Amino acid sequence: MFTKTNIGDSDLRFLSDHEFNSRCNAALDWIIKSIEHNNGNGSSAYYSNIYPPFGWSKAYPETTGYLISTLIDYDDLFPNLKLVEKSVKCADWICSLSLENGALPGGLEGSKKPSIFNTGQMLIGLNSIYSLTKDVKYYNTC
């Protein structure tokens, strides 16, 4: 488990516990809304109230991949948000995107174009879920 004093390389001791929790909750709230917009499958690429298409975009597998690890880490601090459950659902969705050649797609949900970079980002999340659950489906997806 980590605390506000050892998240990554930053030292957050300058924040009060209240301020730390407030900032974390705001960020997690945005991520959760983004995932919920996509039926729990993946995080939207963006939200816009200025440029069309307005609102939440389709899910973006690449960022969903590396958000999985973040959500797992924050579940220790905010267990009431059930972030591990959300991470598992996102990982299951990523598994469903695997292309015939084993690659994962780039771009927004629905893309079938393989992407080396995006595959790598999604493998980060699948590895995190595999490490947590030991379920080989996350290991064997690609």
Wavefront OBJ file of the C-alpha trace (Angstrom):
o trace
v 0.000 0.000 0.000
v 1.181 3.488 -0.673
v 0.362 6.744 1.030
v 0.480 10.333 -0.037
v 4.133 10.476 1.013
v 5.364 7.784 -1.361
v 3.278 7.976 -4.541
v 5.757 7.712 -7.374
v 8.747 9.998 -6.998
v 6.823 12.934 -5.582
v 6.717 14.018 -1.977
v 3.197 15.150 -1.132
v 3.693 15.888 2.548
v 2.941 19.557 1.850
v -0.720 18.601 1.346
v -3.022 18.132 4.284
v -4.800 14.787 4.378
v -8.035 16.599 3.537
v -6.497 18.318 0.486
v -4.856 15.089 -0.700
v -8.154 13.187 -0.410
v -10.069 15.987 -2.093
v -7.708 16.056 -5.085
v -7.627 12.276 -5.403
v -11.402 12.041 -5.201
v -11.843 14.680 -7.910
v -9.468 12.878 -10.270
v -10.922 9.450 -9.540
v -14.457 10.788 -9.944
v -13.576 12.023 -13.446
v -11.978 8.685 -14.388
v -14.923 6.699 -13.005
v -17.452 8.860 -14.904
v -15.395 8.350 -18.043
v -15.467 4.579 -17.587
v -19.159 4.502 -16.643
v -20.013 6.416 -19.828
v -18.613 3.423 -21.715
v -20.648 0.856 -19.744
v -17.689 0.163 -17.471
v -15.536 -1.119 -20.320
v -12.925 1.579 -20.802
v -12.074 5.192 -20.175
v -13.096 7.840 -22.688
v -10.369 9.511 -24.694
v -11.703 12.935 -23.746
v -14.618 15.055 -22.636
v -15.482 18.283 -24.411
v -18.124 20.910 -23.884
v -16.395 23.267 -26.327
v -15.691 21.256 -29.486
v -17.825 18.681 -31.258
v -18.444 15.930 -30.712
v -19.579 17.240 -27.353
v -19.503 15.197 -24.162
v -17.629 11.988 -23.496
v -15.855 10.273 -26.359
v -15.786 6.570 -27.066
v -13.508 4.454 -24.917
v -9.804 4.678 -25.642
v -8.116 1.308 -25.107
v -4.572 2.702 -24.832
v -5.211 4.946 -21.849
v -7.579 2.408 -20.326
v -4.642 0.003 -20.301
v -2.407 2.085 -18.153
v -5.246 3.466 -16.017
v -5.866 -0.089 -14.792
v -2.617 -0.038 -12.791
v -3.485 3.348 -11.309
v -6.943 2.222 -10.255
v -5.536 -0.891 -8.597
v -3.051 1.238 -6.637
v -5.683 3.726 -5.502
v -8.036 0.954 -4.393
v -5.860 0.599 -1.276
v -6.559 4.219 -0.353
v -10.201 4.362 -1.463
v -11.659 0.822 -1.137
v -15.225 2.176 -1.106
v -14.834 3.121 -4.804
v -14.352 -0.537 -5.809
v -11.559 0.397 -8.189
v -10.231 -3.162 -8.516
v -13.659 -4.301 -9.748
v -13.647 -1.513 -12.313
v -10.100 -2.451 -13.337
v -11.051 -6.080 -13.896
v -13.989 -5.069 -16.101
v -11.700 -2.786 -18.120
v -9.156 -5.598 -18.487
v -11.884 -7.969 -19.648
v -12.887 -5.405 -22.264
v -9.284 -5.053 -23.439
v -9.086 -8.857 -23.778
v -12.120 -8.715 -26.055
v -10.272 -6.327 -28.404
v -7.464 -8.722 -29.259
v -7.044 -8.958 -33.017
v -6.540 -12.204 -34.919
v -2.772 -11.617 -35.065
v -2.577 -11.045 -31.296
v -2.155 -7.286 -31.494
v -4.430 -4.794 -29.824
v -5.894 -1.834 -31.694
v -4.948 1.819 -31.735
v -7.498 4.598 -31.738
v -10.966 4.799 -30.271
v -13.233 1.875 -29.491
v -14.192 0.058 -32.670
v -10.834 0.445 -34.403
v -9.352 -2.721 -35.875
v -6.014 -1.175 -36.795
v -3.160 -2.880 -34.889
v -0.839 -0.606 -32.945
v 2.456 -1.655 -31.380
v 2.539 1.315 -29.018
v -1.075 0.950 -27.910
v -0.661 -2.799 -27.466
v 2.213 -2.071 -25.086
v 0.112 0.373 -23.073
v -2.699 -2.143 -22.744
v -0.258 -4.885 -21.746
v 0.726 -2.710 -18.768
v -2.840 -2.980 -17.465
v -3.230 -6.654 -18.330
v 0.015 -7.425 -16.520
v -1.239 -5.562 -13.447
v -4.510 -7.492 -13.444
v -2.693 -10.775 -14.000
v -0.340 -10.001 -11.081
v -3.371 -9.313 -8.900
v -5.681 -12.142 -9.964
v -3.273 -14.755 -11.398
v -5.975 -15.404 -14.026
v -4.121 -16.662 -17.123
v -6.668 -15.143 -19.506
v -4.947 -11.780 -18.926
v -1.554 -13.331 -19.555
v -2.598 -15.195 -22.713
v -4.678 -12.457 -24.377
v -2.117 -11.271 -26.891
l 1 2 3 4 5 6 7 8 9 10 11 12 13 14 15 16 17 18 19 20 21 22 23 24 25 26 27 28 29 30 31 32 33 34 35 36 37 38 39 40 41 42 43 44 45 46 47 48 49 50 51 52 53 54 55 56 57 58 59 60 61 62 63 64 65 66 67 68 69 70 71 72 73 74 75 76 77 78 79 80 81 82 83 84 85 86 87 88 89 90 91 92 93 94 95 96 97 98 99 100 101 102 103 104 105 106 107 108 109 110 111 112 113 114 115 116 117 118 119 120 121 122 123 124 125 126 127 128 129 130 131 132 133 134 135 136 137 138 139 140 141 142
